[in-house]
Amino acid sequence: MADYNSTYTGAQIDAAIAKVGGIEAGADVTDTANVTAAGALMDSELTNIAAVKALDQGVATTDSPTFAGLTVGVTDLSGVEANADVTDTANVTAAGALMDSEVTNLAAVKAFDPTDYATAAQGALADSAIQASDTASDTAVGVVELATAAETTTGTDTGRAVTPDGLAGSVFGTQVVQLMVFDDSQDVATGDGAGDLFFRVPSTMNGMNLVAVAACVQTAGTTGTTDIQIHNVTDTADMLSTVITIDSGETDSSTAATAAVIDGTADDVATGDVLRIDVDAVSTTAPKGLLVELQFRLP
């Protein structure tokens, strides 16, 4: 402050003292902290101070600077098409897009709404498709349940469809063979291959199983049973674990006290198998005439 003299008024002196009071002790306008605090960009904050000092044109977003050399910060631009245009038809098609020109009815595609066509029960099927509640009949398309072999055998169900397997497993797929072992005038006699009767399995029965057996006589025998076995000569195996019996005084095995049982391990037949009838026992008074029935069915 200038030396005091009489040219300054008291008010001026007071103002000068107030101004000096706000100045930092030992104030230094070149102090780094002071300059930084004032908002200056310091040399120490720059990565390349020389490049910044050499900048001679604007680089704001609204500027259009030019550079003598340019290094692009990407790995490789060799695959970028010259004058690349992401809206180019060929480029978009090659990328896998469905083009308007490929759609038969563009308006229909754009208006497609799956909720107009699908139901929760159908998933992706249309409402016009067959519904679970649509029952098929001989005049209407719809859903139909498949009949079991037993239902096919019953033959009265009009609401189920028959399958080839169900038909083959029903009575309608059963092959019945009846063999006259002794005629009505002959006494039934014991013996393997009784009556010298043998049966060859035809190709139409290949793979079938013996599922039922029965026998009858023309004139009943008395005292004791008449017992009949079915023997597979080709497999050298008896096919019954419990033989067919015709009881004393009876003419048919259906009334026997003990029913015949088929051996599940020896019940199958193949084309060319030879079967014979064995009479293991005869009533004391022999019956006359013997007819044996065999039923075969696909398993």
C-alpha positions as CSV (number, residue, x, y, z in Angstrom):
1,M,0.0,0.0,0.0
2,A,1.2,3.4,-0.8
3,D,2.5,5.5,2.0
4,Y,-0.1,7.4,3.8
5,N,-0.5,11.0,2.8
6,S,-3.2,13.6,3.0
7,T,-4.5,13.0,-0.5
8,Y,-6.5,9.9,0.7
9,T,-9.7,10.3,2.6
10,G,-10.5,8.2,5.6
11,A,-13.2,6.3,3.7
12,Q,-10.7,5.3,1.0
13,I,-8.2,4.1,3.6
14,D,-10.9,2.0,5.2
15,A,-11.8,0.4,1.9
16,A,-8.2,-0.4,1.1
17,I,-7.7,-2.0,4.5
18,A,-10.8,-4.2,3.9
19,K,-9.6,-5.4,0.6
20,V,-6.1,-6.2,1.9
21,G,-7.7,-8.2,4.7
22,G,-9.1,-10.8,2.2
23,I,-5.7,-11.5,0.7
24,E,-4.0,-14.8,1.7
25,A,-0.8,-14.3,3.7
26,G,2.1,-14.6,1.4
27,A,-0.3,-14.9,-1.5
28,D,1.3,-16.5,-4.6
29,V,-0.7,-16.6,-7.9
30,T,1.8,-19.1,-9.3
31,D,1.2,-21.7,-6.6
32,T,0.1,-25.0,-8.1
33,A,-2.7,-25.6,-5.6
34,N,-4.0,-22.1,-6.1
35,V,-4.0,-22.4,-9.9
36,T,-5.5,-25.9,-9.8
37,A,-8.2,-24.8,-7.4
38,A,-9.0,-21.9,-9.8
39,G,-9.9,-24.5,-12.5
40,A,-6.8,-24.5,-14.6
41,L,-5.8,-27.5,-16.8
42,M,-2.4,-28.5,-15.4
43,D,0.4,-30.0,-17.4
44,S,0.5,-32.9,-15.0
45,E,-3.1,-33.8,-16.0
46,L,-2.3,-34.3,-19.7
47,T,-1.2,-37.6,-21.1
48,N,0.5,-35.9,-24.1
49,I,1.1,-32.2,-23.4
50,A,3.0,-31.8,-26.6
51,A,0.1,-33.0,-28.7
52,V,-2.3,-30.7,-26.8
53,K,-0.1,-27.7,-27.3
54,A,0.3,-28.6,-31.0
55,L,-3.5,-28.8,-31.6
56,D,-4.4,-26.1,-34.0
57,Q,-8.0,-26.8,-34.9
58,G,-11.3,-27.4,-33.1
59,V,-12.2,-31.0,-32.1
60,A,-15.7,-30.4,-30.7
61,T,-18.6,-32.5,-32.0
62,T,-19.7,-29.6,-34.2
63,D,-16.2,-29.2,-35.7
64,S,-14.8,-30.9,-38.8
65,P,-11.1,-31.4,-38.2
66,T,-8.8,-32.8,-40.7
67,F,-5.8,-35.0,-40.0
68,A,-2.7,-35.8,-42.1
69,G,-2.6,-39.4,-40.8
70,L,-5.2,-41.5,-39.0
71,T,-4.8,-44.8,-37.0
72,V,-8.2,-46.5,-36.4
73,G,-8.6,-48.2,-33.0
74,V,-10.1,-51.5,-34.4
75,T,-8.4,-54.8,-35.1
76,D,-9.2,-55.0,-38.8
77,L,-11.5,-53.1,-41.3
78,S,-10.5,-55.3,-44.3
79,G,-13.9,-57.1,-44.1
80,V,-15.9,-54.0,-44.3
81,E,-17.6,-53.5,-47.6
82,A,-16.7,-50.3,-49.5
83,N,-19.5,-47.8,-49.1
84,A,-21.2,-50.3,-46.7
85,D,-24.9,-49.8,-46.5
86,V,-26.8,-51.7,-43.8
87,T,-30.1,-51.0,-45.6
88,D,-29.0,-52.5,-48.8
89,T,-31.5,-55.3,-49.9
90,A,-28.7,-57.8,-50.7
91,N,-27.0,-57.2,-47.4
92,V,-30.1,-57.5,-45.3
93,T,-31.2,-60.7,-47.2
94,A,-27.8,-62.2,-46.7
95,A,-28.0,-61.5,-43.0
96,G,-31.0,-63.8,-42.9
97,A,-33.9,-61.3,-42.8
98,L,-37.3,-62.3,-44.2
99,M,-37.9,-59.8,-47.0
100,D,-41.2,-58.4,-48.1
101,S,-40.7,-59.8,-51.6
102,E,-40.4,-63.4,-50.1
103,V,-43.8,-63.3,-48.5
104,T,-46.9,-64.3,-50.5
105,N,-49.3,-62.3,-48.4
106,L,-47.4,-59.5,-46.5
107,A,-50.5,-58.0,-44.9
108,A,-51.6,-61.4,-43.5
109,V,-48.1,-62.0,-42.1
110,K,-48.0,-58.6,-40.5
111,A,-51.4,-59.0,-39.0
112,F,-50.7,-62.6,-37.7
113,D,-51.6,-63.0,-34.0
114,P,-51.2,-66.6,-32.6
115,T,-53.9,-65.9,-30.0
116,D,-56.4,-65.8,-32.9
117,Y,-55.5,-69.4,-33.9
118,A,-54.3,-71.3,-30.8
119,T,-55.9,-72.6,-27.7
120,A,-54.3,-73.7,-24.4
121,A,-55.3,-77.3,-25.1
122,Q,-54.1,-77.3,-28.7
123,G,-50.7,-75.5,-28.3
124,A,-49.9,-74.4,-31.8
125,L,-52.9,-75.9,-33.5
126,A,-55.6,-73.8,-35.1
127,D,-59.2,-73.5,-33.6
128,S,-60.4,-75.0,-36.9
129,A,-58.4,-78.2,-36.2
130,I,-59.8,-81.2,-34.5
131,Q,-60.5,-80.5,-30.9
132,A,-60.2,-83.0,-28.0
133,S,-64.0,-82.7,-27.6
134,D,-64.7,-83.6,-31.3
135,T,-65.9,-87.2,-31.4
136,A,-65.3,-89.2,-34.6
137,S,-68.1,-91.2,-36.1
138,D,-68.8,-92.9,-39.4
139,T,-69.9,-89.5,-40.8
140,A,-67.6,-87.0,-38.9
141,V,-63.9,-86.5,-38.5
142,G,-62.8,-86.3,-34.9
143,V,-61.0,-87.9,-32.0
144,V,-61.5,-91.6,-31.5
145,E,-60.3,-94.0,-28.7
146,L,-58.6,-97.3,-29.8
147,A,-60.4,-100.5,-28.8
148,T,-58.6,-103.1,-26.8
149,A,-58.5,-106.8,-27.9
150,A,-61.2,-107.5,-25.3
151,E,-63.4,-104.7,-26.6
152,T,-62.9,-105.9,-30.2
153,T,-63.9,-109.4,-29.1
154,T,-67.1,-108.1,-27.5
155,G,-67.9,-106.5,-30.8
156,T,-70.6,-104.1,-29.6
157,D,-68.7,-100.9,-29.1
158,T,-69.5,-98.2,-31.7
159,G,-67.3,-95.4,-30.3
160,R,-63.9,-97.0,-30.6
161,A,-61.6,-97.9,-33.5
162,V,-60.1,-101.3,-34.1
163,T,-56.3,-101.6,-34.6
164,P,-54.6,-104.4,-36.5
165,D,-53.0,-105.5,-33.2
166,G,-56.3,-105.4,-31.4
167,L,-58.0,-107.4,-34.2
168,A,-55.2,-110.1,-34.2
169,G,-55.5,-110.4,-30.4
170,S,-59.3,-110.8,-30.4
171,V,-61.4,-113.8,-31.3
172,F,-61.6,-112.5,-34.8
173,G,-57.8,-113.1,-35.1
174,T,-58.1,-116.6,-33.7
175,Q,-57.4,-119.6,-35.9
176,V,-59.4,-122.7,-34.9
177,V,-58.2,-126.2,-35.8
178,Q,-60.4,-129.3,-35.2
179,L,-58.9,-132.8,-35.5
180,M,-60.9,-136.0,-35.7
181,V,-58.6,-138.5,-33.9
182,F,-61.1,-141.4,-33.8
183,D,-64.3,-141.6,-35.8
184,D,-67.7,-142.3,-34.2
185,S,-67.4,-146.0,-34.6
186,Q,-64.0,-146.3,-33.0
187,D,-63.1,-146.8,-29.4
188,V,-60.7,-144.2,-28.1
189,A,-57.3,-145.8,-27.4
190,T,-54.2,-144.7,-25.7
191,G,-51.0,-143.9,-27.5
192,D,-48.7,-141.1,-28.7
193,G,-49.9,-139.9,-32.1
194,A,-53.2,-141.6,-31.4
195,G,-55.2,-142.3,-34.5
196,D,-52.0,-141.6,-36.5
197,L,-53.1,-138.0,-36.8
198,F,-50.6,-135.2,-37.2
199,F,-51.1,-131.5,-37.9
200,R,-48.6,-129.3,-39.8
201,V,-48.6,-125.6,-38.8
202,P,-49.2,-123.4,-42.0
203,S,-47.4,-120.1,-42.7
204,T,-50.6,-118.2,-41.9
205,M,-50.2,-119.3,-38.2
206,N,-46.5,-118.6,-38.0
207,G,-45.7,-116.9,-34.6
208,M,-49.0,-117.7,-33.1
209,N,-49.6,-119.1,-29.6
210,L,-51.8,-122.0,-28.5
211,V,-54.5,-120.1,-26.5
212,A,-57.2,-122.7,-25.9
213,V,-57.9,-126.4,-26.2
214,A,-60.9,-128.7,-25.9
215,A,-62.0,-132.2,-26.7
216,C,-65.2,-134.2,-27.1
217,V,-66.3,-137.8,-27.7
218,Q,-69.3,-139.1,-29.5
219,T,-70.2,-141.8,-26.8
220,A,-69.2,-141.2,-23.2
221,G,-66.8,-143.5,-21.5
222,T,-67.3,-144.6,-17.9
223,T,-65.1,-145.1,-14.8
224,G,-62.1,-142.9,-14.9
225,T,-61.1,-140.0,-17.2
226,T,-59.9,-139.9,-20.7
227,D,-56.7,-137.7,-20.8
228,I,-55.4,-135.9,-23.9
229,Q,-52.0,-134.2,-24.4
230,I,-50.9,-131.9,-27.3
231,H,-47.3,-132.6,-28.3
232,N,-45.1,-130.5,-30.6
233,V,-43.1,-133.1,-32.4
234,T,-40.8,-130.5,-34.0
235,D,-39.9,-129.0,-30.6
236,T,-40.1,-132.3,-28.8
237,A,-42.3,-130.6,-26.1
238,D,-45.7,-131.2,-24.5
239,M,-47.8,-128.0,-24.9
240,L,-50.0,-128.6,-21.9
241,S,-48.9,-128.5,-18.3
242,T,-52.3,-130.0,-17.3
243,V,-53.9,-132.3,-19.8
244,I,-57.4,-132.2,-21.3
245,T,-59.7,-134.5,-19.4
246,I,-63.1,-135.8,-20.3
247,D,-64.7,-137.2,-17.1
248,S,-66.6,-140.4,-16.7
249,G,-70.1,-140.3,-18.2
250,E,-69.3,-136.9,-19.9
251,T,-68.8,-136.2,-23.6
252,D,-67.1,-132.9,-23.5
253,S,-64.0,-131.4,-21.7
254,S,-65.9,-128.2,-20.8
255,T,-67.5,-130.1,-17.9
256,A,-64.3,-131.6,-16.6
257,A,-63.5,-131.2,-12.9
258,T,-60.0,-130.2,-13.8
259,A,-59.5,-127.7,-16.6
260,A,-56.6,-128.0,-19.1
261,V,-53.7,-125.6,-18.7
262,I,-51.4,-124.5,-21.5
263,D,-47.7,-124.4,-20.8
264,G,-46.6,-120.8,-21.4
265,T,-43.1,-121.9,-22.2
266,A,-44.1,-124.3,-25.0
267,D,-47.2,-122.6,-26.4
268,D,-45.8,-121.0,-29.6
269,V,-45.7,-122.5,-33.0
270,A,-43.9,-121.7,-36.3
271,T,-44.4,-122.5,-39.9
272,G,-43.7,-126.2,-40.5
273,D,-44.1,-127.3,-36.8
274,V,-45.7,-130.8,-36.6
275,L,-48.2,-131.3,-33.8
276,R,-49.7,-134.7,-32.7
277,I,-52.4,-135.8,-30.3
278,D,-51.4,-138.1,-27.5
279,V,-54.0,-140.0,-25.5
280,D,-52.5,-140.7,-22.1
281,A,-55.4,-142.4,-20.5
282,V,-58.9,-143.8,-21.4
283,S,-61.9,-144.5,-19.2
284,T,-62.4,-148.2,-18.2
285,T,-65.3,-148.4,-20.6
286,A,-63.7,-146.5,-23.5
287,P,-65.6,-143.7,-25.2
288,K,-66.2,-143.7,-28.9
289,G,-65.1,-141.0,-31.4
290,L,-62.6,-138.3,-30.4
291,L,-62.5,-134.7,-31.7
292,V,-59.8,-132.3,-30.4
293,E,-60.0,-128.6,-30.9
294,L,-57.0,-126.2,-30.9
295,Q,-57.1,-122.4,-30.9
296,F,-54.2,-120.2,-32.0
297,R,-53.7,-116.4,-31.8
298,L,-50.9,-113.9,-32.2
299,P,-49.4,-112.9,-28.9
